[in-house]
Amino acid sequence: DALAQTLDRHIMVRLVKGAYWDTEIKRAQVDGVRGYPVFSQKRLTDMAYICCARRLLTAPRIYPQFATHNAHSIASILEMAGPDQPFEFQRLHGMGEDVHDAVLKQEGTRCRIYAPVGAHKDLLAYLVRRLLENGANSSFVNQITDADVPVEDVVADPFAARNDGAALVRPADIFAPIRRNAQGWDVRDPQDAERFERARAPFKTHQWHAAPLLSGEDTGGDTVQLFNPADPADLVGICRDAVPADVDLAFEGAKIWSADASVRAQILRRASDLYEENHGAFFALLAREAGKTALDAVAELREAVDFLRYYANEAQQHPDRAARGIVTCISPWNFPLAIYTGQIAAALAAGNAVLAKPAEPAPLIAHVASQLLHQAGVPRSALQVLPGAGGEIGARLVSDPRVAGVCFTGSTQTAQSINRAMAAQADPAAPLIAETGGLNAMIVDSTALPEQAVRDIVASAFQSAGQRCSALRIVYVQEDVADTITEMLCGAMAELQMGQPWDFACDVGPVITQQAQRDINAYIAAAQRGGRVIKQLRAPAQGHFVRPTLVRVNGIEDLSHEVFGPVLHLATFKA
């Protein structure tokens, strides 16, 4: 009765140290954000808990509930609480029993025991997470049972060691001293989202102009208008294509980058800094020209920056590597900044002269990137850019006898054509480095955690509208769990938001061209006629959108070619 009267007059506040510390730290490091969302030292977490506990114990009309298994924290609360102070401890059922039983016996305090309730399949993941938490090296529960950890360390006063200087390095410095991590933006954080939007806003209606970038004057070709694949009324810019005569001029003007390796490395690092300084323009271009969502745009820029810094280090660590000569780089539209930059940076790091042909749907991004590379100090004779049709400009760039190597990312069919052209015309010693597509698969058996499997399936299959070589194309599910996985997968798909990639809420943007839209929709229509479509979402009426679709596989003939879009195939297998 006394407790009930107390609670009628108080607000209950539960103080928890939190969970998933290791996950939060690792995610911040991977994302390259400015700092950590949690304390980067365990003792600071313990200090903060005690400080918050003191504040709760002195606050009027608060009934504190201290959820902890840490004996040091429990002892601190007992020391700070007054004799008539209303409060309670809390623990998870099956954990911290001994310490709380001792406290209850000696101090007569209240302790609420909470436990999850539900079916085994729902609780298993929760219990595993709790075990992982308490299994962490820094966990009190883990340390108190570890005979190798001295008692003095377990009961050490966290305040006494607050100036020991032992802290995690910032996410930007995790690769130090080798290189600096690429800057990240967490667009789910309001402050980062505001910075992101403020940087790209001036380019929301900006129109760019691209043209061949040669060591001399180009002859010039036809101009092509580039429209936003999510909004056919949005003119992103105009590109003047190269003509065959420009290819000859590029070969004639190409010169090996003879600067010292340390100089080349310095310039590539300067270019990486310029990329980051111009992040607003890149984020706007990636959304408007390539249909990239905010998350994908951040990942693309960071990958490009990482390439520049990685190959800068390679140049410095291997200064004796000899340039091959003139290298042709042909990049894809699905990674128009990252792969474009990676190919070029690798070739330039060794001192080669590069002739780059960006993908036809996204030459504006390549143009801006190339200008920044030139601004950083890459000579025009070492990096020339020839936008244009692959069948005309690309074919000439790979078949000229003067080419010393080719880097290509795209379809297997095109790679085979390049291989034949090089065999017939190029130097026999010229290598072809080709990255092509395929059919990526995932196998989900009955031991898999359904929530985790579905989360990863959706991310891999539908992020970037399924337009990446690494996208999940088919998932094989054990029959025993197929109904559960399929139901959860359909539910997760229903939560996906399609629309303008500029919007932060957008999960799935458009496919790159109208022709791609037609081809994928024709494939889906055939699957519908065969009764194989399990789930299909709605899509905006305007723009090159394809409805994310889940298709049942009836046989191997259904996978005769890669569907480069938001189409996922599902098949089952027996244990």
C-alpha positions as CSV (number, residue, x, y, z in Angstrom):
1,D,0.0,0.0,0.0
2,A,2.8,2.4,0.8
3,L,4.5,1.7,-2.5
4,A,1.2,2.3,-4.3
5,Q,0.7,5.6,-2.6
6,T,4.2,6.6,-3.5
7,L,3.7,5.7,-7.2
8,D,0.5,7.7,-7.3
9,R,2.5,10.8,-6.4
10,H,5.6,10.1,-8.6
11,I,6.7,9.7,-12.2
12,M,8.5,6.4,-12.8
13,V,11.8,6.8,-14.7
14,R,13.8,3.8,-15.7
15,L,17.6,4.3,-16.0
16,V,19.3,1.8,-18.2
17,K,23.0,1.8,-19.3
18,G,22.0,0.8,-22.8
19,A,22.9,-2.0,-25.1
20,Y,24.7,-2.7,-28.4
21,W,27.7,-0.6,-27.4
22,D,30.0,-2.6,-29.7
23,T,27.5,-2.2,-32.6
24,E,27.1,1.5,-32.1
25,I,30.9,2.0,-32.1
26,K,31.5,-0.2,-35.2
27,R,28.6,1.5,-37.1
28,A,30.1,4.9,-36.4
29,Q,33.5,3.8,-37.6
30,V,32.1,2.2,-40.8
31,D,30.0,5.3,-41.6
32,G,32.8,7.7,-41.0
33,V,30.7,10.1,-39.0
34,R,32.3,12.9,-36.9
35,G,32.1,11.2,-33.5
36,Y,30.5,8.4,-31.5
37,P,26.8,8.4,-30.4
38,V,27.9,6.6,-27.2
39,F,30.8,7.0,-24.8
40,S,33.9,5.5,-26.3
41,Q,35.1,4.1,-23.0
42,K,33.3,1.7,-20.7
43,R,34.2,3.7,-17.5
44,L,32.7,6.8,-18.9
45,T,29.4,5.0,-19.4
46,D,29.6,3.8,-15.7
47,M,30.4,7.4,-14.6
48,A,27.4,8.8,-16.6
49,Y,25.1,6.2,-15.1
50,I,26.1,7.2,-11.5
51,C,25.7,10.9,-12.3
52,C,22.3,10.3,-13.8
53,A,21.4,8.1,-10.8
54,R,22.4,11.0,-8.4
55,R,20.2,13.4,-10.4
56,L,17.2,11.1,-10.3
57,L,17.6,10.5,-6.5
58,T,17.5,14.2,-5.9
59,A,14.7,15.1,-8.3
60,P,11.2,15.8,-6.9
61,R,8.3,13.6,-7.9
62,I,10.6,11.0,-9.5
63,Y,10.4,7.3,-8.7
64,P,13.8,6.0,-10.1
65,Q,14.1,2.4,-11.4
66,F,17.7,1.4,-11.8
67,A,18.2,-1.4,-14.3
68,T,21.7,-2.8,-13.8
69,H,23.6,-5.9,-13.0
70,N,26.8,-4.0,-12.1
71,A,27.7,-4.3,-8.4
72,H,29.7,-1.1,-8.4
73,S,26.7,0.8,-9.8
74,I,24.4,-0.9,-7.2
75,A,26.7,0.0,-4.4
76,S,26.9,3.7,-5.5
77,I,23.1,4.0,-5.6
78,L,22.8,2.5,-2.1
79,E,25.4,5.0,-0.9
80,M,23.6,8.0,-2.5
81,A,20.0,7.1,-1.6
82,G,18.6,8.5,1.5
83,P,17.0,6.3,4.2
84,D,13.5,7.1,3.0
85,Q,14.2,7.4,-0.6
86,P,11.7,5.6,-2.8
87,F,13.4,3.6,-5.6
88,E,13.8,0.1,-7.0
89,F,16.4,-2.0,-8.8
90,Q,15.6,-4.0,-11.9
91,R,17.2,-7.1,-13.4
92,L,16.5,-9.5,-16.2
93,H,15.2,-12.9,-15.3
94,G,18.1,-15.3,-15.2
95,M,20.8,-12.7,-14.9
96,G,22.3,-10.9,-11.9
97,E,20.5,-13.1,-9.5
98,D,23.3,-13.5,-6.9
99,V,24.1,-9.8,-6.5
100,H,20.5,-8.7,-6.3
101,D,19.7,-11.5,-3.9
102,A,22.5,-10.3,-1.7
103,V,21.4,-6.7,-1.9
104,L,17.8,-7.7,-1.1
105,K,18.9,-9.7,1.9
106,Q,21.3,-7.0,3.3
107,E,19.5,-3.8,2.4
108,G,15.9,-4.8,2.0
109,T,15.6,-2.9,-1.3
110,R,12.9,-3.5,-3.9
111,C,13.9,-5.4,-7.1
112,R,11.7,-5.8,-10.1
113,I,12.4,-8.9,-12.2
114,Y,11.4,-8.5,-15.8
115,A,11.3,-11.2,-18.4
116,P,10.2,-11.4,-22.1
117,V,7.0,-13.3,-22.8
118,G,6.3,-15.1,-26.0
119,A,6.9,-18.0,-28.3
120,H,10.4,-19.5,-28.7
121,K,10.8,-18.2,-32.2
122,D,10.2,-14.6,-31.0
123,L,12.3,-14.8,-27.9
124,L,15.4,-16.5,-29.2
125,A,16.8,-13.4,-30.9
126,Y,16.1,-11.3,-27.8
127,L,17.9,-13.7,-25.5
128,V,20.9,-14.1,-27.8
129,R,21.3,-10.3,-27.9
130,R,21.3,-10.2,-24.0
131,L,23.9,-13.0,-24.0
132,L,26.1,-11.1,-26.5
133,E,25.8,-7.9,-24.4
134,N,26.9,-9.7,-21.2
135,G,29.6,-11.6,-23.1
136,A,31.4,-8.5,-24.1
137,N,34.9,-8.2,-22.6
138,S,34.0,-4.9,-21.0
139,S,30.8,-6.2,-19.4
140,F,30.7,-6.4,-15.6
141,V,28.8,-9.7,-15.8
142,N,31.6,-11.2,-18.0
143,Q,34.5,-9.8,-15.9
144,I,33.2,-10.9,-12.6
145,T,33.1,-14.6,-13.8
146,D,36.5,-14.3,-15.5
147,A,39.3,-15.6,-13.2
148,D,41.9,-13.8,-15.2
149,V,40.5,-10.4,-14.4
150,P,41.8,-9.1,-11.0
151,V,39.2,-8.2,-8.4
152,E,40.8,-4.7,-8.3
153,D,39.9,-4.1,-11.9
154,V,36.3,-5.4,-11.5
155,V,35.6,-3.0,-8.5
156,A,37.7,-0.1,-9.7
157,D,36.3,3.4,-9.2
158,P,35.5,4.7,-12.8
159,F,36.0,8.3,-11.6
160,A,39.5,7.6,-10.4
161,A,40.6,6.6,-13.9
162,R,38.8,9.4,-15.8
163,N,42.1,11.0,-17.0
164,D,43.9,7.9,-18.2
165,G,43.7,9.1,-21.8
166,A,42.7,5.6,-23.1
167,A,40.0,6.3,-25.7
168,L,39.0,5.1,-29.1
169,V,40.3,7.1,-32.0
170,R,37.7,9.2,-34.0
171,P,36.0,7.4,-36.9
172,A,38.0,9.6,-39.3
173,D,41.3,8.2,-37.9
174,I,40.6,4.4,-37.8
175,F,43.0,3.8,-40.7
176,A,45.7,6.1,-39.3
177,P,48.5,6.5,-40.0
178,I,47.9,4.8,-43.4
179,R,45.1,7.0,-44.6
180,R,42.2,9.1,-43.4
181,N,38.7,7.5,-43.5
182,A,36.3,9.0,-45.9
183,Q,33.9,11.6,-44.3
184,G,30.4,10.3,-43.6
185,W,27.0,11.8,-43.2
186,D,24.3,10.1,-41.2
187,V,21.2,11.3,-43.0
188,R,19.0,9.7,-40.2
189,D,20.5,12.2,-37.8
190,P,18.7,15.6,-37.9
191,Q,21.9,17.7,-37.7
192,D,23.7,15.7,-40.4
193,A,20.5,15.7,-42.5
194,E,20.4,19.5,-42.2
195,R,24.1,19.8,-43.3
196,F,23.4,17.4,-46.2
197,E,20.4,19.4,-47.4
198,R,22.1,22.8,-47.0
199,A,25.1,21.6,-49.1
200,R,23.1,20.2,-52.0
201,A,20.2,22.7,-52.1
202,P,22.0,25.3,-54.4
203,F,22.1,22.5,-57.0
204,K,18.5,21.4,-57.0
205,T,17.7,23.1,-60.3
206,H,21.3,23.7,-61.5
207,Q,22.1,22.6,-65.0
208,W,25.6,21.3,-65.8
209,H,27.4,21.3,-69.1
210,A,29.9,18.6,-70.0
211,A,32.2,18.1,-73.0
212,P,35.3,16.1,-74.0
213,L,38.3,17.0,-71.8
214,L,41.3,16.6,-74.0
215,S,44.9,17.8,-73.7
216,G,44.1,20.0,-76.8
217,E,41.1,21.3,-78.5
218,D,38.3,18.8,-79.3
219,T,36.4,18.8,-82.6
220,G,33.1,18.4,-80.9
221,G,30.0,16.4,-81.6
222,D,26.3,16.4,-81.0
223,T,24.9,17.6,-77.7
224,V,22.7,15.3,-75.5
225,Q,20.2,16.4,-72.9
226,L,20.3,14.6,-69.6
227,F,17.1,14.3,-67.7
228,N,16.3,13.1,-64.1
229,P,15.2,9.5,-64.3
230,A,12.8,10.1,-61.5
231,D,11.4,13.3,-63.1
232,P,11.4,13.6,-66.9
233,A,10.7,17.3,-66.6
234,D,14.0,18.0,-64.7
235,L,16.8,18.8,-67.1
236,V,20.0,18.1,-65.2
237,G,22.4,19.2,-67.9
238,I,23.8,19.0,-71.4
239,C,26.7,17.0,-72.7
240,R,28.6,17.4,-75.9
241,D,29.8,14.0,-77.0
242,A,33.1,13.2,-78.4
243,V,33.5,12.2,-82.1
244,P,35.9,9.6,-83.6
245,A,38.4,12.3,-84.5
246,D,38.6,13.2,-80.8
247,V,39.7,9.7,-80.0
248,D,42.7,10.1,-82.3
249,L,43.5,13.5,-80.8
250,A,43.4,11.9,-77.3
251,F,45.8,9.2,-78.2
252,E,48.1,11.7,-79.8
253,G,48.0,14.0,-76.8
254,A,48.3,11.4,-74.1
255,K,51.5,11.4,-72.1
256,I,52.6,9.2,-69.2
257,W,52.4,11.0,-65.9
258,S,56.1,11.1,-65.2
259,A,55.9,12.9,-61.8
260,D,57.6,11.3,-58.8
261,A,55.3,8.7,-57.1
262,S,55.2,10.8,-53.9
263,V,53.9,13.8,-56.0
264,R,51.3,11.7,-57.7
265,A,50.2,10.4,-54.3
266,Q,49.9,14.0,-52.9
267,I,47.8,15.1,-55.9
268,L,45.4,12.1,-55.6
269,R,45.0,12.9,-51.9
270,R,44.3,16.6,-52.8
271,A,41.7,15.3,-55.2
272,S,40.0,13.3,-52.5
273,D,39.8,16.4,-50.3
274,L,38.2,18.3,-53.2
275,Y,35.7,15.6,-53.7
276,E,34.6,16.0,-50.1
277,E,34.6,19.8,-50.3
278,N,32.2,19.6,-53.2
279,H,29.9,17.0,-51.6
280,G,26.9,19.2,-52.1
281,A,27.2,19.2,-55.9
282,F,27.9,15.4,-56.0
283,F,24.9,14.6,-53.8
284,A,22.7,16.6,-56.0
285,L,24.1,15.1,-59.2
286,L,23.9,11.6,-57.9
287,A,20.2,12.0,-57.1
288,R,19.2,13.9,-60.2
289,E,21.4,12.2,-62.9
290,A,21.8,8.7,-61.5
291,G,18.6,8.3,-59.3
292,K,20.6,7.7,-56.1
293,T,18.9,7.9,-52.7
294,A,20.6,10.0,-50.0
295,L,22.1,6.9,-48.4
296,D,23.4,5.6,-51.7
297,A,24.8,9.0,-52.6
298,V,26.8,9.2,-49.4
299,A,28.1,5.6,-49.9
300,E,29.1,6.4,-53.5
301,L,31.1,9.6,-52.6
302,R,32.8,7.9,-49.7
303,E,33.8,4.9,-51.9
304,A,35.3,7.3,-54.5
305,V,37.2,9.2,-51.8
306,D,38.5,5.9,-50.4
307,F,39.7,4.8,-53.8
308,L,41.7,8.0,-54.3
309,R,43.4,7.7,-50.9
310,Y,44.0,4.0,-51.2
311,Y,45.7,4.3,-54.5
312,A,47.7,7.3,-53.4
313,N,49.2,5.1,-50.7
314,E,49.8,2.3,-53.2
315,A,51.8,4.8,-55.3
316,Q,53.9,5.9,-52.4
317,Q,54.5,2.4,-51.1
318,H,55.5,1.0,-54.6
319,P,57.4,3.9,-56.2
320,D,59.2,1.6,-58.6
321,R,56.2,0.4,-60.4
322,A,56.5,1.3,-64.1
323,A,53.6,2.8,-66.1
324,R,52.3,0.6,-68.9
325,G,51.4,3.5,-71.1
326,I,47.9,4.6,-72.3
327,V,45.1,2.9,-70.3
328,T,41.4,3.1,-71.4
329,C,38.9,3.2,-68.5
330,I,35.2,2.5,-69.3
331,S,32.9,2.9,-66.3
332,P,29.2,2.0,-65.7
333,W,26.2,4.1,-65.0
334,N,25.2,2.4,-61.7
335,F,28.4,3.7,-60.0
336,P,29.2,6.7,-62.1
337,L,31.4,8.3,-59.5
338,A,32.9,5.5,-57.4
339,I,33.9,3.0,-60.1
340,Y,34.8,5.9,-62.5
341,T,37.1,7.3,-59.9
342,G,38.5,3.9,-58.8
343,Q,39.6,2.9,-62.3
344,I,41.2,6.2,-63.0
345,A,42.9,6.5,-59.6
346,A,44.5,3.0,-60.0
347,A,45.9,3.8,-63.4
348,L,47.1,7.3,-62.5
349,A,48.8,6.0,-59.3
350,A,51.2,4.0,-61.5
351,G,51.8,6.9,-63.7
352,N,49.8,5.8,-66.7
353,A,48.0,8.1,-69.1
354,V,44.3,7.6,-68.9
355,L,41.6,7.9,-71.6
356,A,38.3,7.7,-69.7
357,K,34.8,7.1,-71.2
358,P,32.0,7.6,-68.7
359,A,28.7,5.8,-69.1
360,E,26.3,7.4,-71.5
361,P,23.5,8.0,-68.9
362,A,25.8,9.8,-66.4
363,P,28.5,11.9,-68.1
364,L,27.9,15.0,-65.9
365,I,29.1,13.3,-62.8
366,A,32.2,12.1,-64.5
367,H,32.8,15.6,-65.9
368,V,32.7,17.3,-62.5
369,A,34.9,14.6,-61.0
370,S,37.5,14.9,-63.8
371,Q,37.6,18.7,-63.4
372,L,38.4,18.3,-59.7
373,L,41.2,15.8,-60.6
374,H,42.6,18.3,-63.0
375,Q,42.2,21.1,-60.3
376,A,44.1,18.9,-57.9
377,G,47.1,18.8,-60.3
378,V,46.5,15.8,-62.6
379,P,47.9,16.9,-66.0
380,R,45.3,17.1,-68.8
381,S,47.7,14.9,-70.9
382,A,47.5,12.2,-68.2
383,L,43.7,12.3,-67.9
384,Q,41.5,12.9,-70.9
385,V,37.7,12.3,-70.9
386,L,35.7,11.3,-73.9
387,P,31.9,11.0,-73.3
388,G,29.9,9.3,-76.0
389,A,28.3,6.1,-77.3
390,G,30.0,2.9,-76.3
391,G,29.6,1.3,-79.7
392,E,31.5,4.2,-81.4
393,I,33.8,6.0,-78.9
394,G,34.3,3.0,-76.6
395,A,35.0,0.6,-79.4
396,R,37.8,2.9,-80.7
397,L,39.3,3.4,-77.3
398,V,39.8,-0.3,-76.7
399,S,40.8,-1.4,-80.2
400,D,43.6,1.1,-80.9
401,P,47.1,-0.5,-81.2
402,R,48.4,2.2,-78.9
403,V,46.3,1.1,-75.9
404,A,48.4,-0.6,-73.2
405,G,45.5,-1.8,-71.0
406,V,41.8,-1.6,-70.5
407,C,39.7,-1.3,-67.3
408,F,36.0,-2.1,-67.8
409,T,33.0,-2.5,-65.6
410,G,29.7,-3.6,-67.2
411,S,28.0,-6.5,-68.8
412,T,29.7,-9.8,-69.6
413,Q,28.6,-9.5,-73.2
414,T,30.3,-6.1,-73.6
415,A,33.4,-7.4,-71.9
416,Q,33.6,-10.3,-74.4
417,S,33.3,-7.8,-77.2
418,I,36.2,-5.8,-75.8
419,N,38.3,-8.9,-75.4
420,R,37.8,-9.8,-79.0
421,A,38.5,-6.2,-80.2
422,M,41.7,-6.1,-78.2
423,A,42.8,-9.5,-79.4
424,A,42.4,-8.3,-83.0
425,Q,43.9,-4.8,-82.7
426,A,45.7,-4.0,-79.4
427,D,49.1,-4.9,-78.1
428,P,49.1,-8.6,-77.2
429,A,50.6,-7.7,-73.8
430,A,47.8,-5.3,-73.0
431,P,45.7,-6.6,-70.1
432,L,41.9,-6.4,-69.9
433,I,40.6,-5.9,-66.3
434,A,36.9,-6.6,-66.5
435,E,34.3,-6.6,-63.7
436,T,31.0,-8.0,-65.0
437,G,27.6,-9.1,-63.7
438,G,26.2,-12.3,-62.4
439,L,23.4,-13.9,-60.3
440,N,24.1,-13.4,-56.6
441,A,22.3,-15.8,-54.3
442,M,21.5,-16.2,-50.6
443,I,20.7,-19.4,-48.8
444,V,18.4,-19.3,-45.8
445,D,18.0,-22.4,-43.7
446,S,15.9,-23.2,-40.6
447,T,18.6,-22.0,-38.2
448,A,18.7,-18.5,-39.6
449,L,17.2,-15.6,-37.6
450,P,14.2,-14.6,-39.8
451,E,14.3,-10.9,-38.9
452,Q,18.0,-10.6,-39.8
453,A,17.6,-12.6,-43.0
454,V,14.7,-10.5,-44.2
455,R,16.5,-7.2,-43.4
456,D,19.5,-8.2,-45.4
457,I,17.4,-9.7,-48.2
458,V,15.5,-6.4,-48.7
459,A,18.6,-4.2,-48.4
460,S,20.6,-6.3,-51.0
461,A,17.7,-6.9,-53.5
462,F,16.1,-3.4,-53.6
463,Q,18.7,-0.9,-52.5
464,S,19.8,1.2,-55.6
465,A,16.6,-0.2,-57.2
466,G,18.5,-3.5,-57.6
467,Q,20.9,-1.9,-60.1
468,R,24.2,-3.1,-58.8
469,C,26.3,-6.2,-59.6
470,S,26.2,-7.2,-56.0
471,A,22.4,-7.1,-55.7
472,L,20.7,-10.2,-54.5
473,R,18.9,-11.8,-57.4
474,I,17.7,-15.1,-55.9
475,V,17.1,-16.3,-52.3
476,Y,16.8,-20.1,-51.6
477,V,14.7,-20.8,-48.5
478,Q,14.4,-24.1,-46.7
479,E,10.9,-25.4,-47.0
480,D,10.5,-25.7,-43.2
481,V,10.7,-21.9,-42.8
482,A,9.6,-20.8,-46.3
483,D,6.1,-19.6,-45.2
484,T,7.5,-17.6,-42.3
485,I,10.3,-16.0,-44.4
486,T,8.0,-15.3,-47.3
487,E,5.3,-13.6,-45.1
488,M,7.9,-11.5,-43.4
489,L,9.6,-10.6,-46.6
490,C,6.3,-9.4,-48.2
491,G,5.6,-7.4,-45.1
492,A,9.1,-5.7,-45.2
493,M,8.7,-5.0,-48.9
494,A,5.3,-3.3,-48.3
495,E,7.2,-0.8,-46.0
496,L,9.5,0.3,-48.8
497,Q,9.0,3.9,-50.0
498,M,9.3,4.6,-53.7
499,G,9.6,8.1,-55.0
500,Q,12.0,11.0,-55.6
501,P,15.6,10.0,-54.6
502,W,16.0,13.6,-53.4
503,D,13.6,12.9,-50.5
504,F,15.2,11.4,-47.4
505,A,12.3,9.0,-47.0
506,C,12.9,7.4,-50.4
507,D,14.1,3.8,-50.1
508,V,13.8,2.8,-53.8
509,G,14.5,5.1,-56.7
510,P,14.1,4.8,-60.4
511,V,15.9,2.6,-62.9
512,I,18.3,4.5,-65.1
513,T,16.5,4.7,-68.5
514,Q,13.2,4.2,-70.0
515,Q,14.5,1.3,-72.0
516,A,15.6,-0.4,-68.8
517,Q,12.1,0.2,-67.4
518,R,10.5,-1.4,-70.4
519,D,12.7,-4.4,-70.4
520,I,12.3,-5.2,-66.7
521,N,8.5,-4.6,-66.8
522,A,8.3,-7.0,-69.8
523,Y,10.0,-9.6,-67.7
524,I,7.7,-9.0,-64.8
525,A,4.6,-9.2,-67.1
526,A,5.8,-12.6,-68.4
527,A,6.1,-13.8,-64.8
528,Q,2.6,-12.5,-64.0
529,R,1.2,-14.4,-66.9
530,G,2.9,-17.5,-65.6
531,G,1.4,-17.0,-62.1
532,R,4.9,-16.6,-60.5
533,V,4.6,-13.1,-59.0
534,I,4.3,-13.4,-55.2
535,K,4.4,-9.7,-54.2
536,Q,4.5,-6.5,-56.1
537,L,4.5,-2.9,-54.9
538,R,3.1,0.3,-56.3
539,A,5.3,2.7,-58.2
540,P,5.0,6.4,-59.1
541,A,3.4,7.1,-62.5
542,Q,6.0,9.6,-63.6
543,G,9.7,8.6,-64.1
544,H,11.5,5.4,-64.8
545,F,10.2,3.5,-61.9
546,V,9.8,-0.3,-61.7
547,R,7.7,-1.9,-59.0
548,P,9.8,-3.9,-56.6
549,T,8.7,-7.5,-57.3
550,L,9.1,-10.9,-55.6
551,V,8.9,-13.8,-58.2
552,R,8.7,-17.5,-57.6
553,V,11.3,-19.6,-59.4
554,N,9.9,-22.7,-61.1
555,G,13.1,-23.9,-62.8
556,I,16.5,-23.0,-63.9
557,E,15.1,-21.6,-67.1
558,D,13.7,-18.7,-65.1
559,L,17.3,-17.5,-64.4
560,S,18.7,-17.6,-67.9
561,H,19.8,-14.0,-67.6
562,E,20.3,-11.3,-65.0
563,V,17.4,-8.9,-64.4
564,F,19.2,-5.7,-63.5
565,G,16.5,-4.1,-61.4
566,P,14.3,-4.4,-58.3
567,V,13.2,-8.0,-59.0
568,L,13.9,-10.8,-56.5
569,H,13.5,-14.5,-57.2
570,L,12.5,-16.9,-54.5
571,A,13.0,-20.7,-54.5
572,T,12.7,-23.4,-51.8
573,F,14.7,-26.4,-51.0
574,K,14.3,-29.5,-48.8
575,A,16.6,-30.0,-45.8
